[in-house]
Amino acid sequence: MATANKQESVTTFEEMAEVVARLGIVPLAGLIPEHPSVNGLTLKENWHTDTELDPWGWRVRFPGEGLAGYGKFIKKKAVLVSREWLPAYLAAAGPQQSLEVRYKSGLATREALTLLEIIRANEGIETRQLRSMADMKAKEKKTAFDNAVTELQGSLDTVISGVKQRVNAEGEPNGWNSTSYETTGHWMQGAGIPFFEGSRDEAVAWLRARMEGAWTPEAIAWTAKALGWK
């Protein structure tokens, strides 16, 4: 299977969807050595144009169409994981214990637990509403909120499921679109993606087998180290 290289150029969403399906894991910006990213494969002039060719819009179109999970999954950086790879990726890199257990063991923050409880009860909640319900609207709490949101994505407890148009009390559009969040399991269920049937080691083996030939050795080695695979 051919690897994507630095000379490969992507213009349309459909072309990028083919790359994500083929490679399984594609960061939004450069992250994995010797491995493509959405930013690296697309034309700079197409970004933030609010057109069909704008890669910035693709990042939420992928989860919106159920084609890939999206979030800050690796080293606090945004990554797309294809629907075929996501079950194994979740089993290989996701939590082995609930967030409640991890919190009691000192492995998760109180803020992350608070946000997850709210997201579970309000799947698809957007950023502004989430901050409000968590009592974290104050300016001095923004950093703690952002860190907790990133923590939940890094542990694969949640994904970015899309964006929602902000509205005022009268239901009229008001301000920029806002990121929305779902628990990973809920998003997968809605997208018709099954969970991986097997152990963590089996999931790692599944991913490694598909990386071979499609990824460079450097990319495989870096990812294995970053995710703590043996």
Rosetta silent file (secondary structure, phi, psi, omega in degrees, C-alpha in Angstrom):
SEQUENCE: MATANKQESVTTFEEMAEVVARLGIVPLAGLIPEHPSVNGLTLKENWHTDTELDPWGWRVRFPGEGLAGYGKFIKKKAVLVSREWLPAYLAAAGPQQSLEVRYKSGLATREALTLLEIIRANEGIETRQLRSMADMKAKEKKTAFDNAVTELQGSLDTVISGVKQRVNAEGEPNGWNSTSYETTGHWMQGAGIPFFEGSRDEAVAWLRARMEGAWTPEAIAWTAKALGWK
SCORE:     score description
SCORE:     0.000 S_00000001
   1 L     0.000  132.795 -176.507    0.000    0.000    0.000 S_00000001
   2 L   -73.086  145.912  175.815    1.431    3.372   -0.977 S_00000001
   3 L   -92.749  150.090  173.034    2.243    5.913    1.674 S_00000001
   4 L   -76.213  141.165 -178.082    1.140    9.529    1.448 S_00000001
   5 L  -126.403  179.347 -175.066    4.139   11.793    1.021 S_00000001
   6 L   -65.972  -22.441 -178.432    4.996   15.448    1.200 S_00000001
   7 L   -83.021  -15.651 -179.513    4.358   15.894   -2.535 S_00000001
   8 L   -65.058  135.410 -179.029    0.780   14.642   -2.304 S_00000001
   9 L  -121.852  134.350 -179.567   -1.696   17.480   -2.677 S_00000001
  10 L  -119.551  131.207 -178.994   -5.284   17.479   -1.450 S_00000001
  11 L  -114.524  -39.288 -174.540   -7.858   20.027   -2.595 S_00000001
  12 L  -108.405  161.361  176.858  -11.298   18.613   -1.792 S_00000001
  13 H   -60.483  -40.530 -178.697  -12.912   17.084    1.270 S_00000001
  14 H   -61.606  -38.647  177.464  -13.478   13.872   -0.656 S_00000001
  15 H   -65.853  -41.784  178.920   -9.766   13.599   -1.403 S_00000001
  16 H   -66.994  -35.406  177.748   -8.900   14.157    2.242 S_00000001
  17 H   -61.406  -36.028  177.556  -11.492   11.562    3.266 S_00000001
  18 H   -66.630  -40.167  179.058   -9.652    9.041    1.092 S_00000001
  19 H   -64.375  -46.474 -179.243   -6.347    9.912    2.793 S_00000001
  20 H   -62.845  -42.103  179.503   -7.858    9.566    6.291 S_00000001
  21 H   -64.805  -36.099 -177.798   -9.488    6.248    5.381 S_00000001
  22 H   -75.823  -40.893 -174.972   -6.201    4.942    3.951 S_00000001
  23 H   -95.200  -17.816  175.001   -3.873    6.106    6.718 S_00000001
  24 L    82.534  -46.539 -179.348   -6.252    5.759    9.660 S_00000001
  25 E  -131.555  120.825 -179.840   -4.714    8.547   11.744 S_00000001
  26 E  -136.571  115.739  177.514   -4.053   12.018   10.327 S_00000001
  27 E   -69.281  155.617  177.232   -3.173   15.055   12.501 S_00000001
  28 L   -68.784  -42.700  177.702   -4.640   18.433   11.643 S_00000001
  29 L  -124.137  170.192 -177.595   -1.157   20.004   11.683 S_00000001
  30 L   -53.965  126.485 -178.024    2.339   18.534   11.577 S_00000001
  31 L  -146.951  -54.001 -176.821    2.832   16.196   14.535 S_00000001
  32 L   -89.471  124.577 -179.277    3.956   12.686   13.579 S_00000001
  33 L   -58.009  139.018  177.326    7.408   12.553   11.912 S_00000001
  34 L    55.755   38.611 -178.379    7.411   11.485    8.258 S_00000001
  35 L  -144.097  139.115 -176.431    3.615   11.378    8.252 S_00000001
  36 L   -65.675  156.558  171.305    1.055   13.577    6.474 S_00000001
  37 L  -133.252  161.555  177.730   -1.151   16.169    8.136 S_00000001
  38 H   -59.891  -44.625 -179.937   -4.204   18.018    6.864 S_00000001
  39 H   -60.887  -42.605 -176.778   -2.235   21.260    6.974 S_00000001
  40 H   -72.451  -21.809 -177.122    0.715   19.776    5.114 S_00000001
  41 H   -95.475   -9.013 -173.458   -1.382   18.264    2.321 S_00000001
  42 L  -114.952  164.570 -179.345   -3.539   21.297    1.548 S_00000001
  43 L   -80.634  132.541 -177.840   -3.046   24.734    0.047 S_00000001
  44 H   -58.076  -36.920 -175.441   -2.500   27.540    2.540 S_00000001
  45 H   -70.390  -13.085  179.109   -4.708   29.898    0.551 S_00000001
  46 H   -86.531  -13.046 -176.757   -7.741   27.624    1.007 S_00000001
  47 L   -74.454  140.443  175.624   -7.676   27.835    4.804 S_00000001
  48 L    58.223   36.391  175.989  -10.272   29.952    6.624 S_00000001
  49 L   -99.482   -7.623 -179.760  -12.067   30.867    3.406 S_00000001
  50 L    57.668   38.284  176.001  -15.388   29.449    4.616 S_00000001
  51 L  -119.738  177.048  178.023  -15.786   27.553    1.337 S_00000001
  52 L   -65.045  -18.888 -178.949  -16.111   23.843    0.515 S_00000001
  53 L   -94.782    6.035 -177.676  -12.349   23.814   -0.058 S_00000001
  54 L   -83.693  109.881 -179.183  -11.553   25.185    3.406 S_00000001
  55 H   -61.765  -25.986  178.122   -9.756   22.469    5.416 S_00000001
  56 H   -61.074  -35.214  177.310  -10.648   24.243    8.663 S_00000001
  57 H   -75.170  -27.302 -179.525  -14.268   23.351    8.007 S_00000001
  58 H   -63.368  -30.348 -173.090  -13.399   19.749    7.187 S_00000001
  59 H   -58.972  -31.732  178.769  -12.218   19.099   10.747 S_00000001
  60 H  -100.745  -14.652  174.681  -15.823   19.070   12.001 S_00000001
  61 H   -69.022  -34.872  178.800  -17.343   17.706    8.813 S_00000001
  62 H   -58.122  -55.344  177.724  -15.508   14.431    9.454 S_00000001
  63 H   -68.518  -31.531  179.331  -17.226   13.718   12.788 S_00000001
  64 H   -62.035  -32.981  179.187  -20.442   15.289   11.516 S_00000001
  65 L   -98.370    5.261  177.379  -20.611   12.716    8.728 S_00000001
  66 L    71.575   21.915 -176.575  -19.370    9.874   10.911 S_00000001
  67 L   -90.674  -23.829 -179.019  -16.201    9.418    8.854 S_00000001
  68 E  -162.208  146.746  170.909  -13.651    9.992   11.620 S_00000001
  69 E   -77.727  146.618 -176.564  -13.345   10.749   15.290 S_00000001
  70 E  -136.961  135.840  176.838  -11.824   14.159   15.976 S_00000001
  71 E   171.044  178.093  178.456  -10.144   15.661   19.004 S_00000001
  72 E   -85.051   76.098 -170.639   -6.867   16.458   20.708 S_00000001
  73 E   -85.938  -29.098 -173.716   -5.990   12.800   21.036 S_00000001
  74 E  -125.819  119.817  177.630   -2.182   12.818   20.843 S_00000001
  75 L    50.550   38.984  176.475    0.101   15.156   22.828 S_00000001
  76 L    63.849   23.442  179.591   -2.720   17.696   23.131 S_00000001
  77 E  -114.343  147.397 -176.792   -2.852   18.081   19.334 S_00000001
  78 E   -71.238  132.829 -175.063   -5.889   17.728   17.073 S_00000001
  79 E  -140.732  144.726  171.059   -6.081   14.415   15.227 S_00000001
  80 E  -102.999  132.409  175.145   -8.537   12.628   12.921 S_00000001
  81 E  -122.762  121.283 -174.424   -8.955    8.860   13.422 S_00000001
  82 E   -59.599  155.683 -178.804  -10.911    7.050   10.722 S_00000001
  83 L   -61.624  -29.671  178.273  -14.117    5.198   11.611 S_00000001
  84 L   -71.457  -38.705 -176.883  -12.426    1.887   10.741 S_00000001
  85 L   -85.558  -22.365 -171.672   -9.452    2.528   13.047 S_00000001
  86 H   -58.744  -42.901  179.339  -11.256    4.265   15.899 S_00000001
  87 H   -57.489  -45.633  178.980  -12.511    1.141   17.727 S_00000001
  88 H   -68.896  -38.022  179.711   -8.998   -0.311   17.903 S_00000001
  89 H   -63.651  -42.246  178.702   -7.488    3.092   18.684 S_00000001
  90 H   -62.499  -42.202  179.935   -9.905    3.589   21.582 S_00000001
  91 H   -68.963  -32.723 -176.929   -9.082    0.110   22.925 S_00000001
  92 H   -84.527  -33.205 -173.580   -5.338    0.669   22.480 S_00000001
  93 H  -118.640   -9.498 -176.949   -5.026    4.256   23.702 S_00000001
  94 L   -81.073  178.670 -176.198   -8.187    4.899   25.688 S_00000001
  95 L   -70.776  143.586  175.676   -8.745    4.617   29.437 S_00000001
  96 L   -92.981  -13.049  179.269   -8.676    1.256   31.178 S_00000001
  97 L  -131.732  159.989  177.590  -10.655    2.667   34.120 S_00000001
  98 L   -67.276  159.765  179.443  -13.555    5.077   34.458 S_00000001
  99 H   -64.606  -32.357  178.168  -12.772    8.731   35.026 S_00000001
 100 H   -61.170  -43.357  179.048  -14.282    8.470   38.504 S_00000001
 101 H   -67.400  -41.971  179.162  -11.759    5.768   39.446 S_00000001
 102 H   -64.460  -37.464  178.190   -8.906    7.716   37.882 S_00000001
 103 H   -64.471  -44.426  179.822   -9.925   10.854   39.776 S_00000001
 104 H   -65.005  -25.455  179.677   -9.968    9.009   43.106 S_00000001
 105 L   -91.048    2.424  179.770   -6.488    7.672   42.262 S_00000001
 106 L    78.778   19.193 -176.718   -5.197   11.166   41.511 S_00000001
 107 L  -103.449    3.327  178.383   -4.928   10.450   37.760 S_00000001
 108 L  -148.320  155.117 -178.011   -7.556   12.950   36.618 S_00000001
 109 L   -87.551  157.762  176.926   -8.547   16.455   37.600 S_00000001
 110 H   -63.563  -37.761 -179.808  -11.707   17.512   39.369 S_00000001
 111 H   -62.257  -41.066  179.212  -12.463   19.903   36.512 S_00000001
 112 H   -63.849  -41.113  178.997  -12.325   17.066   33.962 S_00000001
 113 H   -63.869  -42.670  178.915  -14.708   14.976   36.067 S_00000001
 114 H   -60.227  -47.080 -179.200  -17.125   17.897   36.393 S_00000001
 115 H   -64.845  -41.112 -178.691  -17.130   18.513   32.642 S_00000001
 116 H   -63.826  -39.652  178.170  -17.543   14.831   31.798 S_00000001
 117 H   -61.297  -39.056  178.854  -20.558   14.530   34.067 S_00000001
 118 H   -70.060  -43.464 -179.866  -22.160   17.487   32.291 S_00000001
 119 H   -63.444  -40.205  178.370  -21.319   16.182   28.813 S_00000001
 120 H   -58.396  -38.471 -177.763  -22.764   12.761   29.667 S_00000001
 121 H   -85.636  -11.258 -176.813  -26.038   14.405   30.636 S_00000001
 122 L  -141.698   62.554 -176.664  -25.997   16.828   27.672 S_00000001
 123 L   -56.642  132.030 -178.025  -24.460   15.034   24.693 S_00000001
 124 L    87.937   10.119 -178.644  -23.509   17.497   21.956 S_00000001
 125 E   -62.499  143.093 -179.922  -23.259   20.423   24.381 S_00000001
 126 E   -95.077  164.388 -169.706  -21.423   23.463   23.005 S_00000001
 127 H   -54.499  -50.237 -174.926  -18.520   25.255   24.652 S_00000001
 128 H   -62.729  -42.687  179.391  -20.290   28.313   26.042 S_00000001
 129 H   -66.895  -38.125  179.497  -23.089   26.288   27.605 S_00000001
 130 H   -63.296  -43.781  178.139  -20.588   23.792   29.026 S_00000001
 131 H   -62.423  -39.887 -178.988  -18.579   26.577   30.689 S_00000001
 132 H   -65.741  -47.139 -177.692  -21.751   28.054   32.112 S_00000001
 133 H   -68.180  -25.921  178.550  -23.074   24.785   33.540 S_00000001
 134 L   -88.595    2.189 -177.384  -19.635   24.031   35.039 S_00000001
 135 L    56.907   46.247 -178.918  -19.541   27.484   36.659 S_00000001
 136 L  -128.319   31.583  179.897  -16.352   28.250   34.725 S_00000001
 137 L   -77.647  -21.752 -177.994  -17.417   31.337   32.751 S_00000001
 138 L   -62.116  144.922 -177.554  -15.127   33.646   34.692 S_00000001
 139 H   -56.464  -39.373 -177.421  -12.033   34.801   32.833 S_00000001
 140 H   -71.864   -9.667  178.817   -9.713   33.413   35.490 S_00000001
 141 H  -101.097   -1.369 -176.061  -11.239   29.934   35.026 S_00000001
 142 H   -62.550  -43.012 -179.285  -10.756   29.773   31.242 S_00000001
 143 H   -62.512  -43.973  178.624   -7.345   28.104   31.421 S_00000001
 144 H   -62.455  -39.222  178.118   -8.613   25.434   33.810 S_00000001
 145 H   -64.341  -49.653 -179.241  -11.601   24.852   31.533 S_00000001
 146 H   -59.877  -41.040  179.441   -9.461   24.568   28.386 S_00000001
 147 H   -64.812  -39.235 -179.755   -7.064   22.195   30.141 S_00000001
 148 H   -68.617  -39.790  176.945   -9.911   19.979   31.329 S_00000001
 149 H   -62.023  -43.548  178.399  -11.473   19.835   27.856 S_00000001
 150 H   -66.604  -38.868  177.633   -8.106   18.837   26.393 S_00000001
 151 H   -58.400  -44.489 -178.508   -7.580   16.277   29.176 S_00000001
 152 H   -65.578  -34.594  177.701  -10.879   14.576   28.332 S_00000001
 153 H   -74.495  -39.127  179.432   -9.966   14.344   24.660 S_00000001
 154 H   -63.113  -31.380  178.263   -6.458   13.086   25.390 S_00000001
 155 L   -89.111   -1.170 -179.854   -7.907   10.256   27.468 S_00000001
 156 L    64.565   23.208  172.084  -10.513    9.586   24.751 S_00000001
 157 L   -73.637  -31.296  179.994  -13.352   10.100   27.193 S_00000001
 158 E  -135.463  162.932  174.133  -14.767   12.706   24.804 S_00000001
 159 E  -130.884  161.361  169.334  -14.544   13.808   21.177 S_00000001
 160 E   -83.857  118.240 -173.878  -15.306   17.011   19.331 S_00000001
 161 E   -97.806   -8.383  179.136  -18.536   16.137   17.562 S_00000001
 162 E   156.046 -160.981  174.118  -18.991   19.314   15.536 S_00000001
 163 E  -130.253  151.893  177.974  -19.824   22.988   15.838 S_00000001
 164 E  -126.013  144.056  175.195  -23.068   24.710   16.683 S_00000001
 165 L   -70.670  125.330  175.469  -24.290   28.175   15.794 S_00000001
 166 L   -69.399  141.782  178.282  -24.489   30.293   18.919 S_00000001
 167 E  -131.005  157.408  177.461  -27.907   31.830   19.493 S_00000001
 168 L   -90.533 -171.905 -176.624  -29.251   34.473   21.863 S_00000001
 169 L   -61.290  -24.281 -179.954  -32.218   34.200   24.223 S_00000001
 170 L   -89.807    2.280  179.518  -34.564   34.739   21.281 S_00000001
 171 L    82.167   13.687 -179.215  -33.015   31.864   19.339 S_00000001
 172 L   -94.270  146.262  178.207  -31.333   34.157   16.815 S_00000001
 173 E   -52.660  136.056 -175.743  -27.762   33.585   15.558 S_00000001
 174 L  -151.398  102.807  176.975  -25.331   35.406   17.815 S_00000001
 175 L    89.096 -172.610 -177.531  -21.554   35.319   17.464 S_00000001
 176 L   -70.497  157.758  172.736  -19.136   32.717   16.171 S_00000001
 177 L   -63.079  151.732 -175.096  -19.949   29.026   15.875 S_00000001
 178 E  -122.170  139.315  179.141  -19.026   27.073   19.001 S_00000001
 179 E   -63.555  141.515  177.564  -17.371   23.651   19.345 S_00000001
 180 E  -118.726  153.795 -172.975  -19.598   20.852   20.621 S_00000001
 181 E  -129.234  148.401  172.449  -18.633   17.746   22.584 S_00000001
 182 E  -138.936  157.376  169.819  -19.881   14.196   23.104 S_00000001
 183 E   -66.735  148.285 -175.335  -18.621   11.210   25.029 S_00000001
 184 H   -60.033  -44.002 -179.440  -16.687    8.975   22.659 S_00000001
 185 H   -61.901  -39.928  179.987  -18.999    6.010   23.141 S_00000001
 186 H   -66.460  -42.829  179.129  -22.101    8.081   22.440 S_00000001
 187 H   -63.793  -43.629  179.613  -20.596    9.548   19.271 S_00000001
 188 H   -61.322  -42.602  179.228  -19.523    6.105   18.037 S_00000001
 189 H   -60.861  -45.124  179.656  -22.976    4.703   18.678 S_00000001
 190 H   -64.938  -30.029 -179.887  -24.590    7.545   16.744 S_00000001
 191 H   -88.234   -1.422  179.733  -22.174    7.018   13.843 S_00000001
 192 L    72.641   32.625 -179.049  -22.848    3.274   13.801 S_00000001
 193 L  -103.383  121.785 -178.697  -19.279    2.379   14.806 S_00000001
 194 L   -76.925  160.571  175.130  -18.902   -0.815   16.872 S_00000001
 195 L   -81.526  155.873 -179.697  -16.521   -1.195   19.785 S_00000001
 196 L   -72.048  132.587  178.455  -13.379   -3.303   19.406 S_00000001
 197 L  -100.889   94.894 -178.069  -13.818   -6.888   20.541 S_00000001
 198 L   161.938  176.256 -178.120  -10.497   -7.812   22.048 S_00000001
 199 L   -82.120  172.636  176.573   -7.811   -6.835   24.539 S_00000001
 200 H   -60.574  -44.694 -179.831   -5.618   -3.750   24.536 S_00000001
 201 H   -62.188  -38.392  178.178   -2.687   -5.790   23.231 S_00000001
 202 H   -67.325  -36.152  177.943   -4.846   -7.170   20.420 S_00000001
 203 H   -66.721  -42.199  177.262   -5.936   -3.640   19.532 S_00000001
 204 H   -61.063  -43.629  179.326   -2.318   -2.473   19.402 S_00000001
 205 H   -62.799  -38.703  178.305   -1.467   -5.435   17.156 S_00000001
 206 H   -60.716  -46.557 -178.972   -4.420   -4.595   14.897 S_00000001
 207 H   -66.539  -44.611  179.487   -3.204   -1.021   14.493 S_00000001
 208 H   -59.441  -40.342 -178.839    0.418   -2.006   13.940 S_00000001
 209 H   -62.754  -35.077 -179.682   -0.607   -4.462   11.219 S_00000001
 210 H   -83.607  -24.958  175.036   -2.423   -1.727    9.324 S_00000001
 211 H   -70.429  -36.140 -178.396    0.335    0.813    9.798 S_00000001
 212 E   -58.340  124.999  179.135    2.876   -1.532    8.208 S_00000001
 213 L    90.876  -29.772 -179.873    3.260   -0.611    4.552 S_00000001
 214 L   -97.733  -26.767 -179.933    0.991    2.449    4.839 S_00000001
 215 E  -112.606  157.851  173.713    3.142    4.388    7.338 S_00000001
 216 L   -76.726  154.438  177.257    6.843    5.102    7.427 S_00000001
 217 H   -57.583  -36.383  179.272    8.899    3.253   10.073 S_00000001
 218 H   -63.103  -42.194 -179.845    9.656    6.617   11.710 S_00000001
 219 H   -66.452  -40.814  179.263    5.970    7.432   12.045 S_00000001
 220 H   -64.070  -46.484 -178.505    5.163    4.023   13.511 S_00000001
 221 H   -62.852  -42.875 -179.069    8.006    4.211   16.038 S_00000001
 222 H   -63.842  -45.558 -178.477    7.081    7.749   17.135 S_00000001
 223 H   -65.284  -41.013  178.709    3.397    6.892   17.582 S_00000001
 224 H   -61.293  -41.188  179.159    4.164    3.705   19.513 S_00000001
 225 H   -69.351  -43.006 -178.414    6.371    5.679   21.896 S_00000001
 226 H   -62.602  -33.950 -177.246    3.896    8.551   22.237 S_00000001
 227 L   -97.904    0.337  175.967    1.072    6.174   23.135 S_00000001
 228 L    74.649   29.273  177.999    3.167    3.918   25.357 S_00000001
 229 L   -83.217  145.013  177.936    2.924    0.797   23.228 S_00000001
 230 L   -80.940    0.000    0.000    5.457   -1.960   23.748 S_00000001
